[in-house]
Amino acid sequence: MKAKFYLVCGFFAAVAYAQTDQPIDRPSAREAVGLPSFSDISQYNSYDFCGSPLGLFEKDSMRVRLNLGMRATSWHEENNADSLKQSATAWNIPDILIGKPGVIYVRINYAPTGIDDYTHRSPDGITNQELTLPLHRFGLLIAGQTPSGIFQMSVRGNGYYGDEALAGSQNTRLIMGLENLSAAIGSRIHPLVAVGMQGGAIGRLDTLRDLQNPRYHDRYFFGQIPQLSWYIDFGGGNVPLSSNFSLAIATHRFIYVSTPTGENGNQNPLRGDSLAWKWQAIGNIVGMGCTWRPAVYLGYWNNHYQTYLPTADNNSLDVGLQLNGNDWTTSNFRFGFGGNAEISGVASAWFEYTHSSLSLDYGATWSTLSARQKGYDRIMTGVELGMHKIAALHIPQSIETFVRLGFFNQRENSVIDAFESDQFGLVNTVDYNSMMYRYRPDFGWGADQRVIGFTLGMGGSFFNRLLSIDAHLAFLSKSSDVHTNGAQFGLDCIYALR
């Protein structure tokens, strides 16, 4: 059964993150390869911090930016009777940002992604299972503001669709969803202060296409309708302190139909509420030829799930009577501290420590079960050297180059905080009853696992930053009940016209 367990764990991880304001605990591309997060001054804007498009006016000052690149991640277990192979490759072809700095931006992106999940279970004689999921990801963003920045507004839509296939079977699953559909308004009420709010929704529809047994159905919908969030950003210029805070709430639903279970296949819907907030702050101290940036981070999310009786058709967001006591709550509190130091503009080094306290509380239906609580830790450190700053290398002034070395070591829950779950979490079993585990709250509490990785990076900009290249290679190791090795490669080629 371990093969199915891996698939289910991946999905639960995606759901657990989706119930919150996703930027809070879901590792970004930079965090995933061991680079700094809350100790990086460039991340102190509402775009990187809480996903608001209005942050582009703080982050970018270019008229055209074209990004062509890719990111590939793979995991592999060897010399094990119950092995797993996973790989995912995503392309930016292209990611285009055009506009007038300080006035309007339009961003269009298309990212085809290929995901492969191969599982082999031998001593029980069960055959190999290989799942493939080609995804088409796409997005559109429009953001504008008055010249003074006193009024800002944006709309954004990101979605995907794909057909998951099982090797040796004609059956497939149709997967489609909205990762973000939102509108935001904001204001730079002071040169040092920006505020904003955002409202929107996310959703995912997953449907089994069983050609061998057409009477079998397995379809579900998961969504957050609505999502509401607020943020405030402080800092900029020569102020020695920058700070960001955001608060998000959402109402989430899970609707499921599966046969041949039950008379009509209608399963109990789940509905609940989520709350998430986070805060980060960083200082800016200059002295002795160095710039010191101490940083702190606090974050919290809480997801409550309640079970209801299904409606007659179970094809809408409506629910039946509440099943009292059949509920549970998953929550997480996280704090971190660290810092970043720039030495004479030649090198920078960083260190971050984060502690996460995860808990699970049961309703009266599970009165015989004790609440769970566990703490986890993460350390990230590294150094980056600007080669163009070394006079002995005689690099032309129009060229900037760097080399980077990063390291991270994190202990996490193998399900809820699953590393790199954003890609593999979309994979699902091509069969009916694929989501029945969702009604056991303790099933989503995985074993402890440790993920360790080294990152090597290099790149540069040319023709006074008109062209840029950034590449990284990460070597990963994951230990839980089994040991898995992994690798990640990323490449970005950017044309920027200022």
Secondary structure, DSSP 8 states (H G I E B T S, - for coil): -HHHHHHHHHHHHHHHHHTS-TTTTS--HHHHTT--STT-GGG-SHHHHH--GGGHHHH---SEEEEEEEEEEEEE--S-SEEEEEEEEEEEEEEEEEEETTTEEEEEEEEEEEEEEEEEE-TT----EEEEEEEEEEEEEEEEE-TTSSSEEEEEEEEEEEEEEETT-S-EEEEEEEEEEEEEEEEEEETTEEEEEEEEEEEEEEEEE-SS-TT--EEEEEEEEEEEEEEEEE--TT-SEEEEEEEEEEEEEEEEEESSSSSS-B---EEEEEEEEEEEEEE-EEETTEEEEEEEEEEEEEEEEEEE---SS--SS----EEEEEEEEEEEEEEEEEEEEEETTTEEEEEEEEEEEEEEEE-GGGTTS--EEEEEEEEEEEEEEEGGG-GGG---TT-EEEEEEEEEEEEEETTTT-TTHHHHTT---SSTTTTGGGG-GGGG---EEEEEEEEEEEEEEETTTTEEEEEEEEEEEEESSSEEEEEEEEEEEEEEE-
